[in-house]
């Protein structure tokens, strides 16, 4: 946690010197539920991802109000002219839309329904649209969405009579968050998704509507399951190739021009020395931490169990990433399985 906060503060110290307030506010699509202008956006969760997403919202012209339990991060935002509040409830009072980007299901539940949470006051809340971009289980998403739907709006906005929640987890990591090229996987009412698109487009390149409440969370879990299994398979193949006398560079070329090609081989290669600009080229620092992959695999396992789906690869991937974390590599990028599980060698 201390490392993560230090990384966030380092980013913010660099960002502070380049902070530029952007263009005029955006308008929601006239085909959406709400053709009125939404300018006031609350954002809760200023970690490595959230800090960069707020940056892009401000550059897009939104008036942003933030909250985080890390007061140092909030202070740096206020020094850059961004409003900060002490509680999620206070953020809600200043916002027409609130976005959350938090570490776990319990954090999201607490921010929404806990003491001084977004839904404090029960019946009447100000935000018309609540967007959760955390990676959490679909079941928790649907519980919170139901709680939101049971509330009313303090002030009716156009055709909006009730507040609406969208689950909109992201893919792309810190680099995409900084560049504004994230992919959003969105669940919830389609009209609300259409209304949210201008906001999502200020932070990402792509948004995909996945269906009803919880489907965005389900899509993210399935995506990360595929990513984990792909990385394990690629790492196993490259380590085996080394043992059989084939260099990782040569086997990578074979994979990337053959049926074995995948994102883990051609865009995020796990072998140090094969590809520049990826975590394996910097001792597996940065990127997507193994402890986060372990968390997402636990979410996938719990979801599979709930619906009675047989998923043997989830179990094996869970076992491997649990071992990686227990051996002290939890903060290293998840591609470190090549070195720390398969005992693969660096490319000389």
N, C-alpha and C positions, 0 to 999 in steps of 0.2 A: 504493500500500500504506500509506504514511504517513497519507494522508487517511482511509482506511478504518479504520485503528487509532484515529485521533483521534475518528472518529465513534463507534466502539465504546466508547472510554473515556468520551466525553461521555454516552452513553446509560447506562453503568454508574454514573457519578457521580450521575446523576439517580435511577437505579433504587435506589441504595444507601439513599437517604433514605426510600424507600417499600417497602423489601424486607419482605415478610411471609411467614413460614413458614405454609404452608397446612394444609389439613385432613388427616385420617388417610389413610394409604396406601390404594391401590385394590386390588381383587381382580381376577384374570383370570377371564374367563368360564369357567364349568364345562364348557361345550361345547368348549373349546379343548384343545390338547395338554396344557396345564399348568393345573390348577385351583388350584395352590398360589400363595401370595402372593409377588409380586416387589416388593421395596421398594428394593433397591439398584441404581441406574441410573448407569452411567458415560456421560460425554458428552465427546467430543473434537472441538474446533473451535469457538472462542468468538468468531467474527466477528460481523458485524451480525445475521445470522440466528441463529447458535448461541447467542449470549448471551441473546437473548429467549426462545428455546425452553427454555433451562435455567431461566430465571425461572419459566416456566409449569409446568415439572416440579416445581420446589420448592414452588410454591404449591399444587400438587395433592397434596403430601404425600410425594413420593418423596425418598429419601436419595440425593443426587446427588454424584458425584465427577467432577471435571473435569480436562482437560488441554488446553493450547494452547502453541504455541511462543512466544507473546507472554507473557512473564513478568509484565508490568504488569497484563494482564487477569486472569491467574490470581491475582495478589496481591489485586486488588479483590474477587474472588469469595471468597477465603479470609477477607478482612476482614468479609465478610457472613455468614460461618459455613458456607460451602460448602467441602468438602474438595477439595484439589487434589493431583495427583501429577505427578512429573517425566517419566514416560513413558507411552505407551499400555499397555504391559505391566503397569505398576503399577495403572493404572485397571482393567484386566481382573481383577486379583487381588481387587479390592474390589467387583466388580460382578456381578450376575446377568444384567443386560442392558446392552449398550453401544451407544450411538448415535454415529454420526460425521456431521459436517457440514463438508465440506472443499472446497477450491476446484477440484480437478481429479482426473482418474483416477490420475495418478502419486502425488498426495498420499494418496489412499485406499489404493492398493496398498502404499505405504510404511508407513502406519499399521497395516495388517493384517499384512504379511509382512516388513517391514524389521527392522532392528536394534531390539530392544526393542519390537517390534510386538505387536499383540493376540494373534497366533498363536504367539508365541515359546514354545518348549518343545514345539512340534509336536503331539504326541499328545494331551495333556490340557490343557484350558483350563477356566476357571471359568464364564464367561458361557454361559448356555443359549441366549440370543437376541442376535444382532448385527444392528443396523438401520443401514443406510447411507442417509442422506438427502441426500447430495451429488448434484449433477447430473453424471453421468459416462456413458460409453458402455456399452451393454448387454454388450458382449464382455468388458470388464474386470469388470463385475459378476458375470458367470457364472464367470469364472476364480476370483475370490475366493470365491464361493459354493461352488465345488467344493473349494477348499482348506479352507474351514470344515467342509464335510461329511466330510472325511477325518480330522478331529480327533475326540477323545472328550471327554466331560465329566469333570472332576476329581471331581465329586460328582453322582450321579444325582439328578434332581429329578422326582419323580412318574413320568410316562410318558416324560420326555425322556431319551433314551439318547445322543443326539448333539447337538452345538450346531447351530443353524440360522441362516442369514443371510437377511434380507429387504432388498430394495432399495426404499426409500420416499422418493423425491425429493418436493419440495413445490412448490406454487404459491401465490402470494399476496404474496410479497415481505416487506419489513421490517415494514410496518404490520400485516399479518396475523400475522406471527410474534409481534409484541408483543401483539396482541389475542387470540392463541390461536385464530385462525380460519383457519389454513392448510388447504389441501387436500393430502392425501397420496395418491400414486399408488404402489401396493404390488405388488411381485412376489416370488414365493417360494411355499413350501408354504402352502396355505390354512389349515391348522390353526395354523401359526405366525402367520399374519396375524390370526386370531381371537384368539390369545393376546396379540398386540401391541396390539390395538385400544384397551384402556384407556389405555395409555401414549400412543398417537397422539392419542386424544381429549383428553388433557390439554394438547396443543399445537395442536390443529386442530379445525375444525368438521366436516370431511368426510374420510373415507378411502375409497378405491375400490380393490377388489381387481382387479388387472389380469392375473393368471395366474401362470405360472411364473417362475423366476429370470430377471432381466433385463427383464421386461416392464414393471416400474415405471419403470425408466430409459428404456426405449423410449417409453413413454407421455409422459414429460416432454420428451424430445427432439422428439417429434411435436407436442406442445402448443406448445412454444416456436417451432418452425418456423411453425406456423399464426399465432402471435402476431406474429412478425416480418413475414411476408407481409401480414398484415392491417394492420399499422402502416404499411408501405410503401405499400400501396394507398390507405389513407385519407389519408395525407400527400400522395400524388401527386394525388388527387382534389381535396383542399382547396386545394393550391397552384395547380392548374390553374384551379379555380373563381375564385380571386383574380385570376389573369391574365385571365380572361374577364369580370371585373367583378362577381362575386358575393362578398359578404362571407362570411368563414368562419363567422360565427354563423348566417347565413341558410342556407348550404349544410349546416351541421351539423344544423339543424332539419329540413331536407329528408331528409338521410340517416337521421336517427333516427326518422322517421315513414314511411320507405320501405324498399325492399328492400336498400339499401346499409348499413343499420344493423349495427353490430358493436361489440365491446368498445372498440376503438380510437377509435370516434367518440362513443359515448355514456357511457363510463366513464373514458376515459384520453385525452381529446382532445389532439392534439399542437400545437394552435395557441395560443400565448400570448394570454391575454385572453378566451378562450372559456369556460373552465371553471376554477373554483377548486379548490384542494386537490390538484392533480395536478402532476407535475414541470414541465410547460410553463408553469405559473403562477409558478414560482420559478426561472426561467432554466435549466430542465432539470436542476436539482440534486436529489439523492436519487433514489429509484426504482430502476430496473434498468439498470445501467451498460451502455453500448454495447459495451464490451470483453467483458462477460459474454454478451451476445447473440451477438457474433462467435464466442466460444468454443463456445456451444451450436450455432450453425450449422455450425461445423467438425465437431462430434460427429455432427450429422445427416448431413453430407456423407460422413463416413467410414463411417457405418452403412449409408447408401444404396449406397455403392460396394461394400461387403462383400457385400450381398445382390443386387447387380446391378440396383438399381431406378433408373429414369430419373427424375431430379428437377431439372428446369431452374430452378425457382424457388429452390431451395436455392442454386444457383450464383450467381444474380443477387443474392439477398439477402446472400450471403457477400461478394460484390464490393463492395456498397454499404457494409456495416458495416466492412469492412476499410478502405475509403477514409475513413470517418468517424473511425476510430481513428487512422489515419496522419496525419490533419489535426489531431490534438490534442484530439479530443472524446471520448476513450475513457472518461472518468469521467462524462460526461453521460448522462442517461437516454436509452434507445434511441429515444424519440419525437423526439429532436432532429434526426432525419433531415428533418423538415419544414423546419427552418431551415437546416441545414448541408449538406443534399444537394439539396433541392428549392428552396432559396432562398425559402421561404414567408415571409410578413410577419406581424408581430404584429397582433392585432385591436385597433384603437384604441377 
